[in-house]
Amino acid sequence: MSAPLLELRDVARTYRVGAGLFAKKRVLTAVAGVSLQVGRGEVLGLVGESGCGKSTLARIILGLEAPSAGEVFLDGRPIGSIGRLERGRLVQPIFQDPYSSLNPRRQIASIVGLPLDVHGIGTAGERRDAVAEMLALVGLAPHHATSFPAQLSGRQRQRVAIARALVLRPALVVCDEPTSALDVSVQSQILNLLMDLRERLGLAYLFISHNLAVVHMLAARAAAMYLGRVVEQGEAQRVLTAPRHPYTAALLASVLTPDASLGLPQMRLGTVFPNPLALPTGCSFHPRCPLALERCSVERPPLRQVDGDGLVACHLAQ
């Protein structure tokens, strides 16, 4: 069996942050022992509240930050042994804000072609042809090549960001909330484009989002993060329709519905909020869990198999 395209083994990331002029620095735990795999051509959705560690994990995978502990393997090799340029050919990001991630002083053709210039791929003419092909592939007209980001709509700017990420034909694309800054009417167009490009180019996606409906639409597998840990993962259809972990169930309960008679969703998670500066003992979710047992406050449940390929970190999942 071939190695997964991306593999994380017990990856952790902590920071030391100041608490005042004379106070000792405290440890902030952004990621705490995450293990994940993404196969070639696969879409893995990563969901969770803001601040749960999703974006930190993305930066580690992209090589923008080093893990404090654990290992990251890309294409079967430790990510630290892969040079910066080669890593750029294997994995590329699509960021949340399509405007702030584009250089406002460069024309679109220059923005999309910059990775080719940096990697020294092809002649100048071949690079121009590659840029034109990629712009057409993401649905932009030839005249957009000479435009500046400020002259484009949000939808068009996100298509430029996608073209820039894919011009090197990477194997893995890390999509960090790629549609959350867009109007709802535009989001479906970008999501359909991403899925079409995945089929055409054989891409794998790590799709990070707090929008469960988007992950349900795109991903074959899904993982839910809470306070830096993966608390549930498995086949997306099951995780996002019949969750085994109380936190995943709470995320589903928080989703707004078109039915006005149902009112606002009630998560019923109390008044305790997750604090990465002071992780609770036992299960990290137990202070907010409506089903918590005494055991949950002292014994941290391991992420273990409970149903087929499903993994759940909960004492009640047995």
C-alpha positions in Angstrom: 0.0 0.0 0.0 1.4 3.4 -1.0 2.2 6.0 1.6 -0.4 8.8 2.1 0.4 12.1 0.4 0.3 13.9 3.8 0.6 12.3 7.2 0.7 14.0 10.6 1.9 12.0 13.6 1.1 13.5 17.1 1.8 17.0 15.9 1.8 19.7 18.6 2.4 23.5 18.5 2.8 25.6 21.6 3.7 29.3 22.1 5.0 31.2 25.1 3.0 34.4 25.5 3.5 37.3 27.9 0.9 37.9 30.6 2.2 41.3 31.7 5.4 43.3 32.4 6.4 41.3 35.5 4.4 38.1 35.0 5.9 34.9 33.9 5.2 33.8 30.3 2.4 31.3 29.9 2.1 28.4 27.5 -0.5 28.6 24.8 -1.4 25.3 23.2 -2.6 25.8 19.7 -2.3 22.2 18.5 -2.0 19.2 20.8 -1.1 15.8 19.4 -2.9 15.7 16.1 -2.6 12.7 13.8 -4.2 12.9 10.3 -3.7 11.4 6.8 -4.6 12.7 3.4 -4.4 10.3 0.5 -3.7 11.3 -3.1 -6.7 12.8 -4.8 -8.6 12.8 -1.5 -10.5 15.7 0.1 -10.3 15.8 3.9 -12.5 18.4 5.7 -11.3 19.9 8.9 -14.0 21.7 11.0 -14.1 23.4 14.4 -14.7 26.7 16.1 -12.5 29.7 15.6 -9.3 29.3 17.6 -9.4 25.5 17.7 -6.0 25.2 15.9 -7.1 24.6 12.3 -5.1 27.5 10.7 -2.1 26.8 12.9 -2.2 23.2 11.6 -2.4 24.6 8.0 0.7 26.7 8.6 2.6 23.7 9.9 1.7 21.7 6.8 2.8 24.5 4.5 6.1 24.7 6.3 5.4 28.3 7.5 5.8 27.1 11.1 7.7 24.1 12.7 5.8 21.8 15.0 6.9 21.9 18.7 6.5 18.1 18.7 5.5 15.3 16.4 6.3 14.6 12.7 4.9 15.8 9.4 5.4 13.6 6.3 4.8 14.9 2.8 5.0 12.4 -0.1 6.3 9.8 2.3 9.2 12.0 3.5 9.8 14.1 6.6 8.8 17.7 5.7 12.0 19.0 7.2 14.0 17.0 4.6 12.2 18.6 1.7 13.6 21.8 0.3 11.5 25.0 0.2 11.1 25.0 -3.6 10.3 21.3 -3.8 7.8 21.6 -1.0 6.2 24.5 -3.0 5.7 22.2 -5.9 4.0 19.6 -3.7 1.7 21.7 -1.6 0.1 25.2 -2.1 -2.3 27.3 -0.2 -5.6 29.1 -1.0 -6.2 31.7 1.7 -9.4 33.1 3.2 -9.3 36.7 1.9 -8.8 36.8 -1.9 -7.9 40.5 -1.7 -5.3 40.7 1.0 -3.5 37.6 -0.3 -2.9 39.3 -3.8 -0.3 42.0 -4.4 -2.3 45.1 -5.4 0.6 46.5 -7.4 1.0 43.5 -9.8 -1.1 42.6 -12.8 -3.0 39.3 -12.6 -0.7 37.6 -15.2 2.3 38.5 -13.0 0.6 37.3 -9.8 -0.3 33.9 -11.3 3.0 33.5 -13.1 5.2 34.4 -10.1 5.5 30.8 -8.8 6.8 29.8 -12.3 9.3 32.6 -12.2 10.5 31.6 -8.7 10.9 28.0 -9.7 12.5 28.8 -13.1 10.0 26.7 -15.0 10.1 27.0 -18.8 11.0 29.9 -21.0 9.3 33.3 -20.8 7.0 32.3 -23.6 6.1 28.9 -22.0 5.3 30.7 -18.7 3.0 33.1 -20.5 1.2 30.2 -22.1 0.9 28.4 -18.8 -0.5 31.4 -17.1 -3.0 31.9 -20.0 -4.0 28.2 -19.8 -4.5 28.4 -16.0 -6.6 31.6 -16.2 -8.8 30.0 -18.7 -9.1 26.9 -16.5 -10.4 28.9 -13.6 -12.9 30.7 -15.8 -11.2 34.1 -16.3 -11.2 35.9 -19.6 -7.9 36.7 -21.4 -8.3 40.5 -20.8 -8.1 39.8 -17.0 -4.4 39.1 -17.4 -3.6 42.8 -17.6 -6.0 43.8 -14.8 -5.1 44.6 -11.2 -6.7 43.0 -8.2 -8.7 46.1 -7.3 -10.4 46.0 -10.7 -11.8 42.5 -10.1 -14.8 41.3 -8.1 -14.3 39.1 -5.0 -15.3 36.1 -7.1 -12.7 36.9 -9.7 -10.0 37.6 -7.1 -10.6 34.2 -5.5 -10.3 32.6 -9.0 -6.9 34.4 -9.4 -5.8 33.0 -6.0 -6.8 29.5 -7.1 -5.0 29.9 -10.4 -1.8 31.0 -8.6 -2.0 28.0 -6.2 -2.5 25.5 -9.1 -0.1 26.9 -11.7 2.7 24.6 -10.4 0.3 21.6 -10.5 0.8 20.7 -6.8 -0.4 17.4 -5.4 -2.0 18.9 -2.3 -3.8 22.2 -1.8 -4.5 23.5 1.7 -7.7 25.5 1.5 -8.1 27.7 4.6 -11.6 29.0 4.7 -11.4 29.8 0.9 -15.0 31.0 0.6 -15.9 32.6 3.9 -15.1 36.1 2.7 -17.4 35.7 -0.3 -21.1 36.3 -0.7 -23.2 33.2 -0.4 -24.3 33.5 -4.0 -20.6 33.4 -5.1 -19.5 30.6 -2.7 -21.2 27.8 -4.7 -19.4 28.9 -7.9 -16.0 28.7 -6.2 -16.8 25.4 -4.6 -17.9 23.9 -7.9 -14.8 25.2 -9.5 -12.6 23.6 -6.8 -14.3 20.2 -7.3 -14.0 20.5 -11.1 -10.3 21.3 -10.8 -9.8 18.4 -8.4 -11.2 16.0 -11.0 -9.2 17.5 -13.9 -5.9 17.8 -12.2 -6.0 14.9 -9.7 -5.6 17.2 -6.7 -5.9 16.4 -3.0 -7.5 19.0 -0.7 -7.2 19.7 3.0 -10.3 21.8 3.3 -10.4 23.9 6.5 -13.8 25.5 7.3 -16.3 26.2 10.1 -19.1 25.7 7.5 -20.3 22.2 8.0 -22.5 22.3 4.9 -19.5 23.1 2.7 -17.4 20.3 4.1 -20.3 17.9 3.7 -20.5 18.9 0.0 -16.8 18.6 -0.7 -15.1 16.1 1.5 -14.9 12.3 1.5 -13.6 12.3 5.1 -14.0 14.9 7.9 -12.3 15.6 11.2 -13.5 17.8 14.0 -11.0 19.8 16.1 -11.5 21.2 19.6 -8.9 23.0 21.7 -6.1 21.8 19.4 -7.1 18.1 19.3 -9.0 16.0 16.8 -12.0 14.7 18.7 -13.7 12.8 15.8 -12.9 11.8 12.3 -14.2 9.4 9.7 -16.4 9.3 6.6 -17.8 12.7 6.1 -21.4 11.6 5.6 -21.4 9.8 8.9 -19.5 12.4 10.9 -21.7 15.3 9.7 -25.0 13.5 9.9 -24.6 11.0 12.8 -21.8 12.3 15.0 -20.5 10.2 17.9 -18.7 13.0 19.8 -20.8 15.6 21.8 -18.8 18.5 20.3 -19.4 17.4 16.7 -23.1 17.1 17.6 -23.0 20.6 19.1 -21.5 22.0 15.9 -24.3 20.4 13.9 -26.9 21.8 16.3 -25.5 25.3 15.8 -26.2 25.4 12.0 -28.9 27.9 11.0 -31.8 26.4 8.9 -34.0 28.1 6.4 -37.1 27.3 8.5 -37.8 30.5 10.5 -40.2 28.6 12.8 -37.3 26.8 14.3 -35.8 30.0 15.6 -32.1 30.4 16.5 -30.2 27.1 17.2 -29.4 26.3 20.8 -26.0 24.6 21.4 -26.6 24.3 25.2 -22.8 24.3 25.9 -23.0 26.5 29.0 -21.0 29.7 29.7 -17.5 28.1 29.8 -15.4 29.0 26.8 -12.3 27.1 25.5 -9.0 28.6 26.8 -5.8 27.4 25.1 -3.8 29.1 27.9 -5.4 26.8 30.5 -6.3 23.4 29.1 -8.7 21.4 31.3 -7.7 18.1 32.8 -9.2 14.9 31.3 -11.3 15.4 28.2 -10.7 19.0 26.9 -14.4 19.3 26.2 -15.8 18.1 29.5 -16.4 21.7 31.0 -18.9 22.3 28.2 -20.2 18.8 27.6 -23.9 18.3 28.7 -23.2 14.5 28.9 -19.9 14.6 30.9 -19.2 12.0 33.5 -17.0 12.3 36.5 -14.5 10.2 34.6 -14.3 12.8 31.9 -12.7 15.4 34.2 -9.8 13.2 35.1 -9.1 10.8 32.2 -8.4 12.1 28.7 -10.1 9.7 26.2 -7.8 8.5 23.4 -8.9 8.8 19.8 -10.0 5.2 19.0 -11.9 3.3 16.4 -15.6 2.9 17.2 -17.3 2.2 13.9 -15.6 1.1 10.7 -13.0 3.8 10.0 -14.5 6.2 12.5 -12.3 7.5 15.3 -13.8 9.2 18.4 -12.2 10.7 21.5 -15.0 10.2 23.9 -15.6 7.8 26.8 -19.3 7.7 25.9 -18.6 6.5 22.3 -18.1 3.0 23.5 
